[in-house]
Amino acid sequence: MARGKVQMKRIENPVHRQVTFCKRRAGLLKKAKELSILCDADIGVFIFSAHGKLYELATKGTMQGLVERYLKSTRGAQAEPIVETTQPADAKEEVNMLKQEIEILQKGLRYMFGGGAGSMTLDELHVLEKHLELWIYHIRSTKMDIMFQEINMLRNKEGILKAANKYLQDKMEENSVIANFGPVTTHIEYPLTIPNDMFQF
């Protein structure tokens, strides 16, 4: 059944509005992640709910790093074009961001498994939450792929078993047709007659 066209206006029912927000937010974040993986793009998404809760996604590095890059690129566009000598600085900046991200993730793992001393800052917890959401999306998509493969394998087995079942049913029908003709009798009592002249020498 085809789904009706959704009217682009505010959903009045608060329950429906919250459900739609959750579904579409998850879809938007998933699409952003897929775009980043497929096209090797750096993507940052900010989402503020109606209650003011912040949801964010930075596919590479941190959101702070993406905002700084954005501000730098917009200032550079207004000023003068960037010369080629700034490329090594960008590479160093990216390396530093990745190192910082790795440190936060390691700290988060220690924190989750109870081996870390102290507590994490709010920014570090946001980065850890973002990565956990990405990992959950990846795990769920991998799980769905495995389930689809298993379903296809079961369907193939079902087809093979149906074909074998039909073959056996055809064989049984053939045997039942032969059995309906009745048994062939071979012990009819006829007198054995041998000509006498066969034994004359």
Disulfide bonds with the S-S distance in Angstrom:
none
